[in-house]
Amino acid sequence: MPALDDLAARLARLEAVAQIRQLVSRYAVALDARDVDALVGLFAAEVRSGLREAYFDAPLRRLGVTVLHVGTHVVDLTGPDDARGTVYARAELEVGPGRWVSQAVHYGDRYVRRGGRWYFAGRRHELFYGVEQGRRPNGLPAADWPERDTGAGTVPYRWQSWQSFWKAGPSSAAGASPQAQEARE
């Protein structure tokens, strides 16, 4: 039945796009939570070698809090088990004591399906721009939401993966945020 075959193919494409979008969102959440195991696990086995050290562990240790917000995401299926994507994201980064940067990020992605699951086969990180924020959230009193809308929040500091990441780090706390230094102790 051609109509059913067409419907099955359309459904398969929709499922693939939905799974790839979840992959990208899981990357953002794992990055902000400093769940390096989860980050590495989002990449196909054939490209995982060296990712932890080169792209996640050391680079993330020079940052404090990060908030990666995924926005525009275009997925082009190029085969039954291959796809490419363009992702726009907004990043808020604690880059040192008292310093926060906002970035407009572009990711050029390649995805592969292995064993029925989608993974990153490659991810190119580029900037539209990065700019220092005028008002820094460091050192604000606690927000205690819903009592106050502004102030310091509780995440990511209360997340177990965040605490584990910083506790497992190098003994030197040089360059880390004060909150990250506290999480290590």
Secondary structure by P-SEA (a helix, b strand, c coil): caaaaaaaaaaaaaaaaaaaaaaaaaaaaaaaacaaaaaaaaccccccccccccccaaaaaaccbbbbbbcbbbbbbcccccccbbbbbbbbbcccccbbbbbbbbbbbbbbbcccbbbbcbbbbbbcbbbbbccccccccccccccccccccccccccaaaaaaaaacccccccccaaaaaaac
